[in-house]
Amino acid sequence: MKKIEFLDSAKAEIARYVGKSGEFALVEDLIEQCKIRLTTDEIVSLYEHIRDESGRLEDEWREEFLEIFSNIEAFLPDVRY
C-alpha cells in the first residue's frame, strides 16, 4: 500500500473508532504503524482529521493522543472549544 493510501485509510479508520469509543484502544495496531510510518506533518494531519471527523470533543481523546505521539504536542493546533 502506498503511503498516501495508508495515510488516508488510517485517518478514516482511526477517526471512526475514536468517534465510537472516544479512545484509541481498538486501533492499537494501526496506531503503531502510524508511529513508524508517518512524518510529524502527517501526524498533525491525522490529529486534525480525528478532531474534524470523529464527532468527539478534543478533550475526550487529546491526552491519549499525546501519550501515543509523545513528541508532537508543540506542533498541534490549540484545542477547539
Secondary structure, DSSP 4 states (H G I P E B T S, - for coil): --HHHHHHHHHHHHHHHHHHHSSSGGGHHHHHHHHHH--HHHHHHHHHHHHHHS-S-HHHHHHHHHHHSTT-GGGSPPPP-
